[in-house]
Amino acid sequence: MTSIMTNTSAQVALQTLRGINSNLDTTSERISSGQKIANASDNAAYWSIATTMKSDKSALGSVTDSLNLGSSIADAAYNGLDQAKDLLGKIKDKLTTAMGDGVDRSAVQEEITSLQEQLKTVASTSSFSGQNWLESAAGSTKNIVSSVSRDSSNKLSVSTIEVDTTDLRLVGGGTGILDKSITVDAFKSNSATAQTVTTAAVDFAAADDKVTFSVSQNGGVAKTVTIDQDTVEAALSGATAIASKADLKAVLDKAFADADITGISVTFDGSDNVQFESTEDFDIGAATATGTSALDATDLGLSATDVTTAAGTVSASVDSIDISGGSITTANVKDFLSIVDEALSQVTSAGATVGAVQTRIGTQKDLVSSLSDTINTGVGSLIDANMEEESTKLKALQTQQQLAVQSLSIANSSSQNILSLFR
C-alpha cells in the first residue's frame, strides 16, 4: 500500500541519514581534537580517571620545579663546603709552618686571619634564592618537595626530602663548624726531671754512648727510642754535645723520627722539665744510659722510671685561632693544628651529607620525569583517538552518507509515481 500522507520509506531513509550524520560528526570531532573522550558524556569513567591523572601530572611539574630549586640550593652549599675545605687546608699548612723554630708567627697569623675572613665570606655567600644552609643562628630542617602520589583510596600525599642543616653550618652564632668551640683530646707526659744541658752540656763523646727509652702509642707495641752519637751528630750538624734546650729538642725529635714515632712534640715547662705532648694516648718507659762516657739520662730531663701520661682536652674555635701572642708555644700551635684538622673532618663529613642529598635529588628528578611520561602514555591510551581507525571510519561514513542521501531521494520520488495513476 502506498500512502501520500505517510512516506514510510522516506522516514526510514531520513532516520538512517540522521544516524550516519551523527556518527560522522563524532568521527570528525575526534579527528579534529585527536581525542576519543573529550567530555564526561563520552565515557564518564575514563574521563574522570584521565582528568585526575592530568591534574597529578600538573602537580609533578611543580615537583620538578621544587627539585630544581633544591638542587641549586644544595649545589651552592656543596660549593661553599668545598671552598671551606680548601681554606682550612691552607690554615693547616700555615700552622704547620708556624711550628718550626725561627718562624715569625705574627706574620703567619696575618695570613691565617685573612683565611679566617675568607671562610666567613664563603659561609655568607653560599646561598640561592635566599636559602643558605651554611649560615644560620640555629640548625633547622629544610624540606624539598620530591613527589606526589595516590593510595588505593585515591588519597593524595606529598613526599619531601628532609635536610637537617645542624651539622652543615659553617657559621651559626657560636654553633657552626667555624665558630663553635671544638674540643680535641690532649695527652701530656711530664718527666718531673729538670734537664741540665743549659748549665752542663751532655757530650756523646764515645761511639758507644747511648740513652734509650720506650714509647707506646694508643696501647700499641712499644717502640724503643735511641739517642746515640749518630743521632746527636745528625740532629746538630756534626756536633756531639747537647748544650741548650733547642739542641735537646732537636735531638729528641730526630730520635723519635728514627724510631718511626710521629705525633709527639717536645716542650719544656717552667721548671725546665721535659714534656712530651700529643693528641694521641701514649706511654713513656724508663730511660737508661750506657757507654764509655757514663752518661746520666736524667741530665737530658728523661726520667729513670716510667712516666704517667696525663689525659686532658684542648678547646678553641677555628675563627678564634691566634698564634701571634708571645705566650704561644709550639705545643699551643700543635693544639690549634689538631682543632683545624677536626674542623676539616667535620667539613668533609658535611660535604658528604650534601653530596648524598644531591644524589637523591638527581635520582628523584629522573623518577619524576619517568613518572610524568608514564602518566602521559596512560592517559593517552584512555582518551586519545586512533587516527588510523577514525580516518577509515570517516571514509566509510562519507560513503554511507552519500548512499543515504541517494536512498532518501529515491524514497521521496516514489510518491510522485502515484500521479501516473490519475492520468
Phi, psi and chi 1 to 4 in degrees:
 res  aa     phi    psi   chi1   chi2   chi3   chi4
   1 MET       -  132.8  171.8 -176.8  172.9      -
   2 THR  -110.3  129.4  -58.6      -      -      -
   3 SER  -120.5  137.5  171.2      -      -      -
   4 ILE   -88.0   -7.8   60.5  172.8      -      -
   5 MET   -87.8  -36.7  -59.3  -60.6  -65.2      -
   6 THR  -130.4  115.0  -56.2      -      -      -
   7 ASN  -101.5   90.4 -170.2  -22.0      -      -
   8 THR   -61.1  -40.3  -56.3      -      -      -
   9 SER   -63.4  -40.3  -63.2      -      -      -
  10 ALA   -67.3  -38.4      -      -      -      -
  11 GLN   -63.5  -42.9  -70.9  177.1  -13.6      -
  12 VAL   -63.0  -43.9  172.3      -      -      -
  13 ALA   -66.0  -37.9      -      -      -      -
  14 LEU   -66.7  -41.1  179.7   59.7      -      -
  15 GLN   -63.5  -40.6 -175.4  176.4    1.2      -
  16 THR   -63.3  -43.2  -59.4      -      -      -
  17 LEU   -63.2  -39.9 -178.8   58.8      -      -
  18 ARG   -61.4  -43.2  -75.1  172.9  177.4  168.5
  19 GLY   -63.3  -41.9      -      -      -      -
  20 ILE   -65.2  -42.5  -67.7  171.7      -      -
  21 ASN   -63.1  -37.7  -74.5  -19.5      -      -
  22 SER   -64.3  -45.2  176.6      -      -      -
  23 ASN   -65.0  -35.3  -70.0  -23.6      -      -
  24 LEU   -67.0  -39.7 -170.8   59.0      -      -
  25 ASP   -61.8  -43.2  -71.1  -18.7      -      -
  26 THR   -62.4  -46.3  -60.8      -      -      -
  27 THR   -64.0  -41.4  -59.8      -      -      -
  28 SER   -64.0  -38.9  -62.9      -      -      -
  29 GLU   -65.7  -40.7 -177.9  179.2   -8.0      -
  30 ARG   -65.0  -39.2  -71.4  178.3  178.1  178.5
  31 ILE   -68.4  -40.3  -69.3  174.5      -      -
  32 SER   -73.0  -34.7   62.1      -      -      -
  33 SER   -93.1  -21.2   66.7      -      -      -
  34 GLY    78.2    6.3      -      -      -      -
  35 GLN  -122.8  140.4  -64.6 -179.8  -26.3      -
  36 LYS   -91.6  -19.7   65.8 -179.4  178.7 -178.0
  37 ILE  -127.2   98.0  -60.2  174.7      -      -
  38 ALA  -103.6  -21.4      -      -      -      -
  39 ASN  -134.5  162.1  -56.9  -65.9      -      -
  40 ALA   -59.9  -30.1      -      -      -      -
  41 SER   -67.9  -21.3   58.0      -      -      -
  42 ASP   -71.1  -43.1  -63.5  -30.6      -      -
  43 ASN  -168.2   99.9 -172.9  -47.0      -      -
  44 ALA   -59.0  -42.3      -      -      -      -
  45 ALA   -66.1  -51.4      -      -      -      -
  46 TYR   -65.6  -38.3  -77.9    4.6      -      -
  47 TRP   -61.9  -41.7  177.8   84.9      -      -
  48 SER   -63.9  -46.0  176.6      -      -      -
  49 ILE   -61.7  -46.5  -65.7  172.1      -      -
  50 ALA   -63.7  -41.4      -      -      -      -
  51 THR   -63.4  -42.5  -60.7      -      -      -
  52 THR   -63.8  -44.7  -60.0      -      -      -
  53 MET   -67.6  -34.6  -64.4  -51.7  -65.8      -
  54 LYS   -64.0  -38.2  -76.3 -179.5  178.7  180.0
  55 SER   -64.2  -42.3  174.9      -      -      -
  56 ASP   -64.7  -36.9  -71.0   -8.8      -      -
  57 LYS   -65.0  -37.7 -178.9  179.2  178.3  -63.3
  58 SER   -63.5  -38.9  177.5      -      -      -
  59 ALA   -65.7  -35.2      -      -      -      -
  60 LEU   -64.3  -30.8  -75.0  176.8      -      -
  61 GLY   -62.6  -39.9      -      -      -      -
  62 SER   -68.0  -34.7  -62.3      -      -      -
  63 VAL   -63.3  -41.9  169.6      -      -      -
  64 THR   -60.7  -41.7  -60.8      -      -      -
  65 ASP   -62.1  -41.7  -68.2  -20.2      -      -
  66 SER   -64.6  -41.2  173.9      -      -      -
  67 LEU   -66.0  -38.5  -72.2  170.2      -      -
  68 ASN   -64.3  -40.4  -73.0  -27.5      -      -
  69 LEU   -65.9  -45.8  177.5   59.6      -      -
  70 GLY   -61.7  -37.4      -      -      -      -
  71 SER   -63.0  -41.2  178.3      -      -      -
  72 SER   -66.4  -40.6  -62.8      -      -      -
  73 ILE   -64.4  -43.1  -63.3  171.6      -      -
  74 ALA   -64.9  -38.6      -      -      -      -
  75 ASP   -62.2  -41.8  -71.7  -14.1      -      -
  76 ALA   -63.5  -41.2      -      -      -      -
  77 ALA   -66.2  -43.8      -      -      -      -
  78 TYR   -64.6  -41.1 -177.9   81.3      -      -
  79 ASN   -60.0  -42.0 -178.2   65.2      -      -
  80 GLY   -63.7  -43.5      -      -      -      -
  81 LEU   -65.9  -36.7  -70.1  169.2      -      -
  82 ASP   -64.9  -41.8 -169.0   49.9      -      -
  83 GLN   -67.1  -39.8  -68.0 -174.7   49.2      -
  84 ALA   -61.7  -38.3      -      -      -      -
  85 LYS   -60.2  -44.1  175.3  176.2   63.2   66.2
  86 ASP   -66.0  -41.5  -68.2  -20.1      -      -
  87 LEU   -67.0  -40.0  -68.6  171.3      -      -
  88 LEU   -64.1  -35.9  -75.1  170.0      -      -
  89 GLY   -62.1  -37.3      -      -      -      -
  90 LYS   -69.1  -39.9  -68.4 -180.0  179.7  179.2
  91 ILE   -61.6  -39.9  -67.6  177.7      -      -
  92 LYS   -61.1  -41.1 -169.6  174.2  176.6 -179.6
  93 ASP   -63.5  -41.7  -67.0  -19.0      -      -
  94 LYS   -64.4  -41.1  -58.9  -58.5  177.9 -174.5
  95 LEU   -66.7  -36.6  -70.2  171.3      -      -
  96 THR   -62.3  -41.5  -59.1      -      -      -
  97 THR   -62.6  -39.9  -59.9      -      -      -
  98 ALA   -69.5  -11.8      -      -      -      -
  99 MET   -78.1  -15.4  -69.9 -179.7   64.2      -
 100 GLY   -76.5  158.0      -      -      -      -
 101 ASP   -75.2  145.7  -66.3  -30.0      -      -
 102 GLY    77.7    9.9      -      -      -      -
 103 VAL   -88.2  135.5  176.8      -      -      -
 104 ASP   -77.7   96.8 -174.6  -10.2      -      -
 105 ARG   -68.4  -26.5  -71.6  175.4  178.4  165.5
 106 SER   -64.9  -40.3  -64.6      -      -      -
 107 ALA   -67.0  -40.4      -      -      -      -
 108 VAL   -64.2  -38.5  174.5      -      -      -
 109 GLN   -62.5  -35.2  179.9   57.8   42.8      -
 110 GLU   -59.8  -41.0  -70.2 -177.9    5.9      -
 111 GLU   -68.2  -40.6  -63.5 -178.4   83.6      -
 112 ILE   -63.9  -41.4  -68.3  176.5      -      -
 113 THR   -60.1  -41.9  -60.8      -      -      -
 114 SER   -61.0  -41.9  176.2      -      -      -
 115 LEU   -67.2  -36.4  -67.4  170.5      -      -
 116 GLN   -62.8  -40.9  -70.3  168.5  -32.6      -
 117 GLU   -66.3  -38.9  -67.9  -58.7  -39.9      -
 118 GLN   -62.6  -38.1  -70.9 -177.1   54.1      -
 119 LEU   -61.6  -41.5  -78.1  168.0      -      -
 120 LYS   -65.0  -39.0  -66.5  176.9 -177.1  177.5
 121 THR   -63.6  -42.3  -60.0      -      -      -
 122 VAL   -58.7  -44.2  165.8      -      -      -
 123 ALA   -63.2  -40.9      -      -      -      -
 124 SER   -77.2  -22.6   62.7      -      -      -
 125 THR  -100.9   -1.8   57.0      -      -      -
 126 SER   -84.7   61.1  -60.9      -      -      -
 127 SER  -129.6  160.9   62.9      -      -      -
 128 PHE  -148.1  127.3 -174.2   88.1      -      -
 129 SER    54.7   38.2 -172.9      -      -      -
 130 GLY    80.6    0.1      -      -      -      -
 131 GLN  -102.6  125.1  -66.6  -68.6  -46.8      -
 132 ASN  -132.6  110.1 -170.0  -24.9      -      -
 133 TRP   -80.4  -13.6  -68.9   -4.8      -      -
 134 LEU  -100.0   -5.0  -53.6 -173.5      -      -
 135 GLU  -142.5  110.7 -176.6 -178.2   52.7      -
 136 SER  -165.3  154.0   61.5      -      -      -
 137 ALA   -70.2  -27.4      -      -      -      -
 138 ALA  -144.4  147.2      -      -      -      -
 139 GLY   -69.2  149.8      -      -      -      -
 140 SER  -150.1  165.3   60.6      -      -      -
 141 THR   -98.0  123.0  -60.6      -      -      -
 142 LYS   -98.2  136.7  -54.6  -64.1 -177.1 -179.1
 143 ASN  -112.5  131.0  -66.2  -51.8      -      -
 144 ILE  -117.1  116.0  -58.3  171.5      -      -
 145 VAL   -60.5  125.4  177.3      -      -      -
 146 SER  -116.6  -21.6   58.5      -      -      -
 147 SER  -170.4  160.6   66.3      -      -      -
 148 VAL  -128.1  143.9  -68.4      -      -      -
 149 SER  -151.1  164.1   59.1      -      -      -
 150 ARG  -122.1  140.3  -69.9 -175.4 -177.8  -84.1
 151 ASP   -91.2 -172.9   57.9   19.7      -      -
 152 SER   -65.0  -21.7   57.2      -      -      -
 153 SER   -94.5   13.6   61.1      -      -      -
 154 ASN    67.5   22.6 -152.2   35.6      -      -
 155 LYS   -87.7  129.2 -178.5 -179.7  178.7 -179.3
 156 LEU   -83.2  135.2 -175.9   68.8      -      -
 157 SER  -132.3  150.0   61.0      -      -      -
 158 VAL  -117.0  129.8  178.8      -      -      -
 159 SER  -106.1  150.0  -60.7      -      -      -
 160 THR  -133.1  156.7   60.5      -      -      -
 161 ILE   -97.2  119.1  -63.6  174.4      -      -
 162 GLU   -97.0  131.7  -64.6 -175.4   -9.9      -
 163 VAL  -122.6  113.6 -178.2      -      -      -
 164 ASP   -85.9  113.6 -172.8   -7.3      -      -
 165 THR   -88.0    4.1   63.8      -      -      -
 166 THR   -54.6  -46.5  -58.3      -      -      -
 167 ASP   -94.9    6.2  -64.3  -32.5      -      -
 168 LEU   -98.0  -20.0  -55.3 -179.2      -      -
 169 ARG   -69.7  132.9  -64.4  166.5  -58.1  136.7
 170 LEU   -82.9  -41.1  -66.0  176.7      -      -
 171 VAL  -125.2  128.2  177.0      -      -      -
 172 GLY  -152.3   46.8      -      -      -      -
 173 GLY    60.0   39.0      -      -      -      -
 174 GLY    94.7    3.1      -      -      -      -
 175 THR  -124.2    3.1   57.9      -      -      -
 176 GLY   -84.0  169.1      -      -      -      -
 177 ILE   -59.4  -36.5  -64.6  174.1      -      -
 178 LEU   -86.6  -30.1  -58.9  178.2      -      -
 179 ASP  -109.9    2.6   59.1    2.4      -      -
 180 LYS   -91.0  158.3   70.2 -179.3  178.2 -178.4
 181 SER   -78.8  117.7 -179.2      -      -      -
 182 ILE   -98.8  129.0  -64.3  177.0      -      -
 183 THR  -107.9  129.6  -60.0      -      -      -
 184 VAL  -124.8  153.3  -65.1      -      -      -
 185 ASP   -68.3  144.6  -67.9  -26.8      -      -
 186 ALA  -136.6  134.8      -      -      -      -
 187 PHE  -125.8  135.3  -60.8   89.2      -      -
 188 LYS  -135.3  134.5 -178.3 -178.0  -62.7 -176.0
 189 SER  -121.3  112.8  176.0      -      -      -
 190 ASN  -104.1  123.2 -169.5  -50.2      -      -
 191 SER   -69.8  -19.2   67.7      -      -      -
 192 ALA    57.3   23.4      -      -      -      -
 193 THR  -129.3  114.9  -57.7      -      -      -
 194 ALA   -73.1  129.7      -      -      -      -
 195 GLN   -73.0  148.6   54.9   78.4   24.9      -
 196 THR  -118.2   11.9   59.8      -      -      -
 197 VAL   -64.3  -24.9  -65.3      -      -      -
 198 THR   -71.8  -23.8   52.9      -      -      -
 199 THR  -106.9  -27.8   56.4      -      -      -
 200 ALA  -141.3  102.1      -      -      -      -
 201 ALA   -58.9  145.0      -      -      -      -
 202 VAL  -103.9  115.4  176.7      -      -      -
 203 ASP  -107.1  120.9 -166.3   -9.7      -      -
 204 PHE   -87.4   69.8  -76.8   71.1      -      -
 205 ALA   -75.8  -30.3      -      -      -      -
 206 ALA   -97.8  147.6      -      -      -      -
 207 ALA   -65.9  -24.1      -      -      -      -
 208 ASP   -94.3    3.5   62.8  -14.2      -      -
 209 ASP   -65.4  132.0  -70.3  -19.2      -      -
 210 LYS  -154.1  138.3 -176.6 -175.8  -60.9 -176.3
 211 VAL  -124.4  130.4  173.3      -      -      -
 212 THR  -132.2  149.0   60.2      -      -      -
 213 PHE  -154.8  162.9   59.8   94.0      -      -
 214 SER  -106.7  152.6   63.4      -      -      -
 215 VAL  -136.1  128.2  176.4      -      -      -
 216 SER  -120.3  126.3  172.7      -      -      -
 217 GLN  -109.1  132.6  -67.2  177.5  -70.6      -
 218 ASN    52.6   37.5  -66.4  -42.0      -      -
 219 GLY    73.6   12.0      -      -      -      -
 220 GLY   -81.2 -175.6      -      -      -      -
 221 VAL   -65.7  134.7  176.1      -      -      -
 222 ALA   -68.6  140.2      -      -      -      -
 223 LYS  -111.2  144.7  -63.3  179.3  179.3  179.6
 224 THR   -91.6  125.8  -60.4      -      -      -
 225 VAL   -97.9  126.0  178.8      -      -      -
 226 THR  -119.5  129.7  -58.7      -      -      -
 227 ILE  -115.4  113.1  -56.8  173.8      -      -
 228 ASP  -132.1 -172.2   55.8   18.9      -      -
 229 GLN   -60.0  -40.7 -169.2  179.0   75.5      -
 230 ASP   -62.7  -40.7  -69.2  -21.7      -      -
 231 THR   -62.3  -47.0  -53.2      -      -      -
 232 VAL   -64.2  -46.0  176.7      -      -      -
 233 GLU   -62.9  -39.4  -71.3  178.7  -16.6      -
 234 ALA   -66.7  -36.2      -      -      -      -
 235 ALA   -79.1  -30.8      -      -      -      -
 236 LEU  -112.7   26.2  -55.7 -178.5      -      -
 237 SER    55.1   44.9  -57.9      -      -      -
 238 GLY   101.7  -18.0      -      -      -      -
 239 ALA   -73.8  151.8      -      -      -      -
 240 THR  -110.2   -9.0   60.4      -      -      -
 241 ALA  -102.8  132.2      -      -      -      -
 242 ILE   -94.6  111.5  -57.2  173.7      -      -
 243 ALA  -119.8    3.5      -      -      -      -
 244 SER  -154.1  167.1   67.3      -      -      -
 245 LYS   -63.8  -35.9  -71.8 -169.1  -70.4 -174.3
 246 ALA   -62.9  -40.6      -      -      -      -
 247 ASP   -62.3  -45.4  -72.1  -10.9      -      -
 248 LEU   -63.4  -41.9  179.8   55.3      -      -
 249 LYS   -61.7  -44.3  173.7  176.2  169.0   49.8
 250 ALA   -60.7  -41.8      -      -      -      -
 251 VAL   -66.9  -44.9  169.2      -      -      -
 252 LEU   -64.7  -40.9  -72.8  170.3      -      -
 253 ASP   -60.7  -42.1  -73.6  -19.7      -      -
 254 LYS   -66.0  -39.0 -178.2   64.6  171.3   67.2
 255 ALA   -65.6  -40.2      -      -      -      -
 256 PHE   -62.8  -44.1  -80.2  136.0      -      -
 257 ALA   -62.6  -42.1      -      -      -      -
 258 ASP   -63.3  -31.8  -69.8  -16.0      -      -
 259 ALA   -87.2    5.9      -      -      -      -
 260 ASP    59.7   43.1 -166.6   27.5      -      -
 261 ILE  -112.3  122.5  -64.9  172.4      -      -
 262 THR  -121.6  159.5   59.8      -      -      -
 263 GLY    88.4    2.6      -      -      -      -
 264 ILE  -111.9  123.4  -63.1  179.2      -      -
 265 SER  -105.1  153.7   61.7      -      -      -
 266 VAL  -106.9  126.5 -179.8      -      -      -
 267 THR  -136.6  177.1   61.4      -      -      -
 268 PHE  -133.9  136.7  -56.3   90.7      -      -
 269 ASP   -85.5 -174.5   66.5    8.6      -      -
 270 GLY   -64.8  -17.4      -      -      -      -
 271 SER  -101.0   13.8  -59.4      -      -      -
 272 ASP    66.3   18.3  -77.9  -16.0      -      -
 273 ASN   -73.5  138.6  -64.3  -27.8      -      -
 274 VAL   -72.6  132.0  172.4      -      -      -
 275 GLN  -124.2  137.0  -70.0 -175.2  154.3      -
 276 PHE  -109.5  131.5  -62.8  137.5      -      -
 277 GLU  -129.4  145.6  -61.3 -178.7    8.4      -
 278 SER  -160.3  158.9  176.5      -      -      -
 279 THR   -90.8    1.7   54.9      -      -      -
 280 GLU  -114.1  148.5  -63.3  179.0  -66.4      -
 281 ASP   -67.3  138.5 -170.9   11.5      -      -
 282 PHE  -152.1  161.5   66.8   97.5      -      -
 283 ASP  -129.4  141.8  -64.4  -53.7      -      -
 284 ILE  -113.3  126.1  -58.8  -66.3      -      -
 285 GLY   -87.4  169.3      -      -      -      -
 286 ALA   -63.1  142.0      -      -      -      -
 287 ALA   -93.9  140.0      -      -      -      -
 288 THR  -129.7  150.3   59.2      -      -      -
 289 ALA  -125.4  140.6      -      -      -      -
 290 THR  -139.6  164.0   59.1      -      -      -
 291 GLY   127.5  170.4      -      -      -      -
 292 THR   -62.8  -35.4  -56.6      -      -      -
 293 SER   -77.4   -1.9  -59.5      -      -      -
 294 ALA    52.4   54.1      -      -      -      -
 295 LEU   -70.5  156.0  -59.1  175.7      -      -
 296 ASP  -119.4  120.6 -168.4  -22.9      -      -
 297 ALA   -60.6  -27.6      -      -      -      -
 298 THR   -69.0  -23.2   58.5      -      -      -
 299 ASP   -64.1  -24.6  -69.2  -21.7      -      -
 300 LEU   -89.1    2.8  -61.9  176.5      -      -
 301 GLY    81.6   16.4      -      -      -      -
 302 LEU   -98.3  139.3  -59.7  173.6      -      -
 303 SER   -81.5  141.8  174.8      -      -      -
 304 ALA   -80.5   -3.1      -      -      -      -
 305 THR  -126.0  165.2   58.9      -      -      -
 306 ASP   -58.6  142.6  -65.4  -16.8      -      -
 307 VAL  -109.3  130.8 -178.9      -      -      -
 308 THR   -76.4  133.2  -58.0      -      -      -
 309 THR   -94.2  126.2  -58.4      -      -      -
 310 ALA   -90.9  131.5      -      -      -      -
 311 ALA   -96.1  140.5      -      -      -      -
 312 GLY  -156.6 -169.0      -      -      -      -
 313 THR  -135.7  158.2   57.2      -      -      -
 314 VAL  -128.3  133.1  177.4      -      -      -
 315 SER  -127.1  139.7  -60.2      -      -      -
 316 ALA  -172.6  160.0      -      -      -      -
 317 SER  -103.0  154.6   63.1      -      -      -
 318 VAL   -61.0  -41.1  172.8      -      -      -
 319 ASP   -76.3   -4.9   64.7   -2.5      -      -
 320 SER  -103.9    0.6   68.2      -      -      -
 321 ILE   -63.5  128.3  -70.4  176.4      -      -
 322 ASP  -147.8  115.0 -172.0  -15.7      -      -
 323 ILE  -108.2   13.9   61.2  172.4      -      -
 324 SER   -84.4  -14.4   61.0      -      -      -
 325 GLY   -69.3  150.3      -      -      -      -
 326 GLY   -67.6  -21.7      -      -      -      -
 327 SER   -86.5   -4.6   60.9      -      -      -
 328 ILE   -73.3  126.0  -63.1  -62.8      -      -
 329 THR  -104.4  171.5   65.0      -      -      -
 330 THR   -60.8  -35.4  -61.1      -      -      -
 331 ALA   -63.7  -39.5      -      -      -      -
 332 ASN   -62.4  -42.7  -62.4  140.0      -      -
 333 VAL   -62.1  -40.3  176.4      -      -      -
 334 LYS   -64.1  -38.7 -175.8  175.5  178.0   61.7
 335 ASP   -62.5  -44.7  -68.8  -21.6      -      -
 336 PHE   -59.9  -38.7  -71.0  147.3      -      -
 337 LEU   -61.6  -40.8 -175.0   61.9      -      -
 338 SER   -66.1  -37.5  -62.0      -      -      -
 339 ILE   -66.8  -43.5  -72.2  167.3      -      -
 340 VAL   -64.2  -38.9  171.2      -      -      -
 341 ASP   -62.9  -39.5 -169.9   56.6      -      -
 342 GLU   -66.6  -41.0  174.4   60.2   23.8      -
 343 ALA   -62.0  -40.2      -      -      -      -
 344 LEU   -62.2  -39.7 -175.1   57.8      -      -
 345 SER   -63.8  -40.6  175.8      -      -      -
 346 GLN   -68.1  -38.1  -67.6 -177.9   18.3      -
 347 VAL   -65.0  -41.0  167.1      -      -      -
 348 THR   -62.2  -42.2  -58.7      -      -      -
 349 SER   -63.9  -41.3  178.1      -      -      -
 350 ALA   -63.2  -39.9      -      -      -      -
 351 GLY   -62.1  -39.5      -      -      -      -
 352 ALA   -64.4  -38.3      -      -      -      -
 353 THR   -63.6  -47.0  -61.3      -      -      -
 354 VAL   -64.7  -38.2  174.5      -      -      -
 355 GLY   -60.7  -38.9      -      -      -      -
 356 ALA   -65.1  -38.1      -      -      -      -
 357 VAL   -64.4  -42.1  172.3      -      -      -
 358 GLN   -59.9  -43.3  -71.0  175.7  -54.9      -
 359 THR   -63.7  -41.9  -60.3      -      -      -
 360 ARG   -65.4  -40.9 -174.7  176.6  176.5 -174.0
 361 ILE   -63.2  -43.9  -70.2  174.7      -      -
 362 GLY   -61.0  -43.5      -      -      -      -
 363 THR   -62.8  -41.6  -58.8      -      -      -
 364 GLN   -67.1  -37.0 -161.9   63.3   30.6      -
 365 LYS   -62.0  -42.0  -73.5  167.9   67.3  175.4
 366 ASP   -63.9  -40.7  -67.3  -20.3      -      -
 367 LEU   -64.8  -44.2  176.6   60.8      -      -
 368 VAL   -63.9  -40.9  169.6      -      -      -
 369 SER   -62.7  -43.6  176.3      -      -      -
 370 SER   -65.3  -40.8  176.7      -      -      -
 371 LEU   -65.1  -38.9 -178.1   57.5      -      -
 372 SER   -62.0  -42.3 -179.1      -      -      -
 373 ASP   -64.1  -39.0  -68.4  -18.8      -      -
 374 THR   -63.7  -41.8  -60.1      -      -      -
 375 ILE   -63.4  -43.0  -69.4  176.7      -      -
 376 ASN   -56.8  -46.5  -86.4  -21.6      -      -
 377 THR   -65.1  -43.5  -58.3      -      -      -
 378 GLY   -64.9  -44.9      -      -      -      -
 379 VAL   -64.7  -39.6  169.9      -      -      -
 380 GLY   -61.3  -39.5      -      -      -      -
 381 SER   -66.3  -23.6   66.0      -      -      -
 382 LEU   -84.6  -41.5  -68.7  177.2      -      -
 383 ILE  -118.6  -13.7   66.8  173.6      -      -
 384 ASP   -75.3  143.9  -72.0   -7.4      -      -
 385 ALA   -80.8  145.3      -      -      -      -
 386 ASN   -84.2  101.9 -174.9  -32.6      -      -
 387 MET   -64.7  -35.8  -61.1  -53.8  -70.6      -
 388 GLU   -62.0  -44.8  -67.9   85.3   -5.8      -
 389 GLU   -65.7  -42.9 -179.1 -179.6  -18.8      -
 390 GLU   -67.8  -36.4  -62.8  -58.3  -29.7      -
 391 SER   -66.0  -36.6   64.8      -      -      -
 392 THR   -66.2  -42.2  -58.7      -      -      -
 393 LYS   -61.4  -40.0  -75.5 -176.7  179.9  179.6
 394 LEU   -60.5  -46.3  179.2   63.6      -      -
 395 LYS   -61.5  -42.8  -70.8  -65.4 -175.3 -179.9
 396 ALA   -65.5  -43.5      -      -      -      -
 397 LEU   -67.7  -36.3  -71.5  169.9      -      -
 398 GLN   -62.7  -39.6  -72.9  174.8  -22.3      -
 399 THR   -66.3  -43.8  -59.6      -      -      -
 400 GLN   -62.1  -37.8  -68.1  176.7   29.7      -
 401 GLN   -62.1  -43.6 -175.8 -174.0   47.7      -
 402 GLN   -63.2  -41.4  -67.2  173.8    3.7      -
 403 LEU   -67.1  -38.6  -68.4  173.8      -      -
 404 ALA   -66.3  -39.3      -      -      -      -
 405 VAL   -62.4  -42.3  169.4      -      -      -
 406 GLN   -64.2  -40.7 -170.9   68.3   25.7      -
 407 SER   -64.9  -40.3  175.6      -      -      -
 408 LEU   -65.9  -36.8  179.2   60.6      -      -
 409 SER   -63.3  -41.1  176.8      -      -      -
 410 ILE   -66.2  -42.1  -66.8  171.6      -      -
 411 ALA   -64.5  -38.4      -      -      -      -
 412 ASN   -68.7  -29.9  -75.6  -26.6      -      -
 413 SER   -80.1  -14.4   64.1      -      -      -
 414 SER   -65.6  -32.0   63.3      -      -      -
 415 SER   -70.5  -24.4   59.2      -      -      -
 416 GLN   -67.6  -24.3  -62.8  -67.0  -36.5      -
 417 ASN   -68.4  -20.5  -65.0  -27.9      -      -
 418 ILE   -63.7  -31.7  -60.1  -61.2      -      -
 419 LEU   -58.6  -31.3  -66.6  174.9      -      -
 420 SER   -66.7  -21.1   62.2      -      -      -
 421 LEU   -72.9  -19.4  -62.7  176.0      -      -
 422 PHE  -105.3   17.5  -63.8   93.6      -      -
 423 ARG   -94.9      -  -69.5  176.8 -176.4  162.0
